[in-house]
Structure formats: C-alpha cells, structure tokens
Amino acid sequence: MKNSLKAIFPFLLIAATVGPSAGFMNEDRIRNIKEAARESVVYIEVSCLSQEEDKDTEEVFKKNGIIVSEEGYILTSFISEEILSRIKVFMDSREYTARLVGSDKVGRISVIKIEPDRKLAPLKFSSSKTKPGDWLLGLYRLGPEYEFREVFWYNMVNGILPEGMADLLLLGAVFMNDGMVMVNPGGEVQGICVPFYDLTLYLTETRKMKIRREMEMMNAGLKCMDVSSVIRSCRKILKEGRSPEIAWLGVTLAKLTKAQAEGLRLPHRGVSITKVFKDSRAERAGLKANDIVFQVNGRTLPRDNQALKLFIDLVRSSPVDRKLKLGIVRDGEERWITVKPSSYPELKKQRSAWLGLTVQEINDAVYTSLNLYRNQGVLVVEVEQGSPAFHAELRRGDLLTRIQTQPLPDLSAWQRSTGKLQEEKADTIIINLYRGNEAMTRVIQPALGQKKIR
C-alpha cells in the first residue's frame, strides 16, 4: 500500500498542473503552495477515551491542522474535550505534545497549542467568501507510515449550502480527510474539512452515554466548511482562551410550516416556540409558547428547517449573559424582546456506590422533556450491573419520590437519607417510585450483590 500510494503522487501533481483553465495553477504556484503546506500544515494524532463492552479503551483519530500563529497555535477540526487523552503533533519529522486550548462544539472547530523552539509560519486565510464555480486545491499531510508526505488534488466548488451558521462547500472531491485544507490559487485557506454532526444536548445522560455521544461527534461524516465559518470559531476560542460555553434560553422549538404561517397570516419564515421552561431566562424575558421568532439581533430567519438550525446555532453560540434582541410575532403583532441566555444547565448528580445507583436532580426542563409524572423527586440515571439497585430492579428513568416512607423533594433529601442509612448499615431500603405514570415500590437490600465502594 505504501509503495502504491507513493506511486500516485506524481499523478496528483500532474493533474494539478493541467488545471481547469490555462494559467490558473501553474507549476510555480504548485511549488509555492507545496512549500507553504510543508511549513504550515501539520499531521495530528488525537487519542480519546472510548468504550468496548463496558471497558475503557482508547481510539486514535488522525487529522491535519493549520498553523495560525508564530507561537504555535494550530487550528484543526473538532476534538472532544470530555474524552481527550492526549494530542501529538508531527512537524518537520519531529513530534510535539500539544494541549487543547478550546473546542467550539457549535462551530465544530478546535485550537491546540505546541511549544516550538522557533517561530512558525502561519498559513494565511482568505478574506473573501467562496463562490460556486471556484477551483480550489485540496491538500493533506499523511502520517509517519508515508513519511509525512503531502497530497494535492483539485476540487471545484459546485455550490454553497447554508447549514445553521455554517456555509458548506459542495465539492467535487472523490474523498475527504479529517482536517483537509482547501486553498485558493493564492495559497490562502478557503475551507477545512470537519466532522459535521448534529449537536444534540441532553439534560440527563450517563458517563457511558456521554462517551458514546462524544465519539459519534468525532466520527461524524466529513463536510467542508467555508473559511468565514472557520475564522469565526477560531477567533472565539483564541479570545476566550478556552472552550466557549453553550448558551441556553430554556425553550423548545418547532419549524414554522407554510400551513401554520398561512393560518396565522404571517410571512413563511421563522420558528415557533412550543414550550417555555419555568424559571428560565426565556420566561423571565417574557417569551411565551406559540410566539413566532422571525429575527435574532437584526438577522432575519429563513424558511423551514434552515430557520430552526440557524436560530439554534445563533443562540448556542451567543456569549452567555449577552443580550439577544428577538423579533417575535404574538397575536398577529410584531414585538421585540431582549433576553440574556444562560449557560446550558449542568444538573447535579449523586452516585451512591454502596447501592450501585446514580441519581440526578430534576428541573422543569427535565420534567417536561422526559414527560415525568411528577416534578419533584430524583431521577435514576444509572444502575450498575450486579449491584443492590440492579437486584431491586430499579431502572434508568425511574422517578424516586420516597425513601423509607419519607418524601424525596430534591437531591439534598436523597443525600441526607442515604447517608444516614449507610451509617446505620440498614439491611432493607424501601423506595417508592414512578415508572412512567405507574406507581411502584422496590426494596433494596444493600448486602445483595453489593459492590466495593470505588
């Protein structure tokens, strides 16, 4: 394979020199871009925590990055901060250990940093947006098994597809690689290939679920983002020096269909608010269910699914506590509401190792999204295999409302009760719960299948 791949390098470069139009990309330009790539495009290996059959393992992701500063800052595609183990960067046949500066989950971009022993050569970014019909040169650096060689090939931009806040370049590429860089004839970055996932956020999830979700994001199918999308995310990370927070309003949404718009005598654009969570920033600002949002900070939302994706991206990427001015329609009248998004809620959890059980507090968002029977109690998020809770047939999603006949209004009540029962070495614990809308009683016997506290 190695020899055969080496053999096709001349073909790739010859293909570039014969170009789509005379003089567009001559041998001198190819040579200059190749030299820039050798200095500015690096090969990266990212080791991440994974799981196989409930055992922690590691998976290595191979990608490219672009040097964006003389001091060693490197732009690359999304790296999950939650499951990251280590990052290695290869440049000039040398290996560097890198640290993660930050990852923008909404923008699908990360910035890492190495400590070079010299000033590096940043690759310039284009200041112009890509247009359909443009020809770009794709370049990618291979790994150590191929002596870190560079591969080049032509791609024509067949179209530009808006996807939330990102503009995707529809390329005629035969294949893409993670972190592959697209440059224009001037050798400036015009786009980068990234794993393009749908960012789904959960108010309740287990460690196993989080690892699986983060792995799915890093393994998502590749798409090429236009330079404007890339620069926006890169600047945000470098400015904050960390991963940007994901902002949250506290609403559920639906797309505004043509039939709904006609029934309300509205222009067919925007999104519909279907639920406003209790005590959320949206509720405090005065947003209500059935409001139609048609504008965010002066940006008018488009139609159908694109409006929904754009609105979600605009909110999530907004700095926490910075004002958003929303244009809404309520009862047929246009209104303007200012709201400050909060951070995405991190709900508290409590693991009772002696019972093999992890529970979580609930709020109105959890109560509504999971359709819980009551809005008080604690929610089971994980039951460990073979544990006392497992033998008592407790399940993820059970809503625990009483323990030893005493009410469980919140997580602190659970902590106090279980702490006292553990001190007393209780041999029987009676739990009242709801599974869906069905009331149940379960009996936990701590000695039955009890695991060692870890």
Phi, psi and omega in degrees: 000316181300314181293320181293325179291320177300324184293335183270353179303313179302322180296318181297320181286323177296319179301323180290322184288333179280345165046164178283337178210150185299131176080352182298315182217085182276179185297325179295318179294318177302317182295317180295317180294322179297320179294320178296320180296321180298327181273330195242344179254124187242156176266137186230140170239124182245118177265128184230151177290132177226178178222136174227120181052047177066015177246138178289130176226184176235144174235138182255126177257132180252126184210176176249163176217163181242126175292126183244359176206157179295336185277356175110014174281135185231129176268134178212179179285174190304132172237127181285120178293328185290331184242009182291134173256305180199160180231131174241135179242134180246125182211133182055038180063014177250152180254132179238144171271130182246156172247152178276121176282314179180158178231133176259102183295325179290318181276348177063034183229146175230156174235131177239169184221132171246168178248088183283161179263011178204168175287136182264169182253101180292148174271134184283150177256143178290143177264359182247149179282150179287148178237149173303138182097345177294146173255132180235156178255119177275137177221142184213137178261128180279171184275187184298331180294342177243025174059031176056034179291158177259142176244136180234144171199155181281148171219134173261139177279110182277339180180169177240125183244115175291135178218095188066230178275350184269149169251120181264136177269120177273106188258159174268027184290142174288322178209163176233158175234152181296119181086005178304136184257137175250124181241154177272178182300340177275002180081014179265146181293127178247345179184167178216143181272129184226157170294120186252098184254162168272118183282108178252127181253142182237136176279343179217124178200152178275169177301318180298318179296318180297315179299315180298317182294317180295322177295319179298323178295317181287338180264006184297159179299147186274139171221157184260121180266139177296155185301327182298320178294320182294313183298319181302314180291319181298315180297321181297316180294314182294325179293316183275339181070019181197179177289130179296142175290151175267123183276157187215133177266323184095045178223159166250152191229162172214152177290150178271110182281164179298320180296318178297316181299316180294321179295327180267000182057049181242156169300145184280074177203157177104188180229156181255132174275121182260338181204137173244120184286146180298137177067012178277166177297326179297317179295317180296328180282346178102009176290148182225158174301143180081358170296143175252118178268123181242352182209143177229117180049044178084355180264116182283132181283146179278207186259158168051223187299326181296325178296316181297312181295319181293317180299315180299316179295318181297320179289310184298327182271355179290140175301136179300136179073006173267139186294137169246128177261114183255131170268122183232161171242125178225126181055038176080000181245141175283136177223166179233128182232134177256130183222143175254112180296152174258176171291153176297128189297132173255101184281141183288143177237159177220120176261122174260092187300324184291341176257347183070041190218135174240128179239165184222148174292161177238150172230186184296326180294317177294315180304316183284312186293329180264359179055049181288154183288328179226158179257020173229149181126195175232149185255131177285122179250342179203134174239121185279137182303131176078004183275170175303320178295324178296315180291335176278000177066034169284152183227155171301134180098350176293139176258110183273126185244337179217150174224125185052042179070358180268139181299149175242083182288333185201183184292324181296325177294322177296316181297316180296315184294312182291326177297316179294318180294325178291319178297322181280354182055049180300137181262350178217130179233120182264126182242129170258136186211168170242131172244102193069232177255015181260124178281137182220163172233134177231148181244119177263129174248103186305331182283345185273105179072020184296136178264161176290141178290130182250000000 
